[in-house]
Amino acid sequence: MKIIVTGGAGYIGSHTIIEIFQHTDWEVVSIDDYSTSTAETYARIEAITGKKVLFHEVDIKNYEALLKVVQSYNDVKGIIHFAAHKWVGDSVENPIKYYKNNVGGLMNVLKVQTACDIPYFIFSSSCSVYGNITALPVTEKSAINKAESPYAYTKQIGERIIADYTHAKKGKQAISLRYFNPVGAHQSGLNGEIQPQPNNLVPFVTQTAIGKIKKLSVYGNDYATKDGTCVRDYIHVSDIAIAHVQALSYLLSQKSTLHHDVINLGSGVGVSVLEIIKAFEKVSGKTLNYEIGEKREGDVAAIYANCNKANKILGWTPQYSLENMMLSAWKWEQYISL
């Protein structure tokens, strides 16, 4: 049985392939255009798992090229769709780029799913679909508010497209997994996220510790939180990855009666910026150079998930602690900085 993974050379895609190889006998076909990744990722996956990835360099915006590749394989039972641009700030500056890739590309993948009669689909979604939410913790029944960025809106649109598509196409089922804040790297330290220009907190932390960045900025310390800094729900990337395996396994088991379902993936615990810093300093033995700066426009004080549904339906429970997230991220930073 084969599984198509779009964006398989990327951060979460590559970790998901590792989990597939370590927990199933599925064959993986990765499709990636390497716009935000590199084909060298597959060598890292092989070093960790001892297994080779079948891969093709294809832009999902090119329907004909995408169809040709998928049609060349028999017995494809599922698609795990990661291939998307994901930076909030970049989406504000370049919205058309995000709509073309994240929405147009998704529609191409769904068209290929129909053309190749592939029954199951797992969608890489985001907690950003909830918008600026204040009622905590966030459950799957929480309100879907106005999207705060073009990126977030592409995830809202994507979920609606998938819901409408699976409703219209008999025999097609999908699960949208709404991540909170994936961080960390593989336990081996041999695979992680490549961010030359950091876009979120943990890469800023590790790059400050190793000297790539002189000083870490903490944006505000007078929020109505435990220590005045913003609180978020951080979840280890390998926990996110195994959830995709469990979600597809759940659809393959034919236990689901829904054409489309949504599931939160988070730790269920709110962690502040200062707690992240302290956890990193504890596991690394490094003292971080940081300063308190002004608040950023658009930052909410706190958001964290209720993940009971993931546990009930998928049997999924996060395995990795905050310290493990920080230690694995630090091991990866040292590895890529050699």
Sequence and secondary structure as in RCSB ss.txt:
>XXXX:A:sequence
MKIIVTGGAGYIGSHTIIEIFQHTDWEVVSIDDYSTSTAETYARIEAITGKKVLFHEVDIKNYEALLKVVQSYND
VKGIIHFAAHKWVGDSVENPIKYYKNNVGGLMNVLKVQTACDIPYFIFSSSCSVYGNITALPVTEKSAINKAESP
YAYTKQIGERIIADYTHAKKGKQAISLRYFNPVGAHQSGLNGEIQPQPNNLVPFVTQTAIGKIKKLSVYGNDYAT
KDGTCVRDYIHVSDIAIAHVQALSYLLSQKSTLHHDVINLGSGVGVSVLEIIKAFEKVSGKTLNYEIGEKREGDV
AAIYANCNKANKILGWTPQYSLENMMLSAWKWEQYISL
>XXXX:A:secstr
 EEEEETTTSHHHHHHHHHHHHH   EEEEEE  SSS TTHHHHHHHHHS   EEEE  TT HHHHHHHHHT S 
EEEEEE      HHHHHH HHHHIIIIIIHHHHHHHHHHHTT  EEEEEEEGGGG S  SSSB TTS     SSH
HHHHHHHHHHHHHHHHHHSTT EEEEEEE EEE   TTSS     SS  SHHHHHHHHHHTSSS EEEE S SSS
SSSS EE EEEHHHHHHHHHHHHHHHHTT    SEEEEEES S  EEHHHHHHHHHHHH     EEEE   TT  
SB  B  HHHHHHH       HHHHHHHHHHHHHHHT 
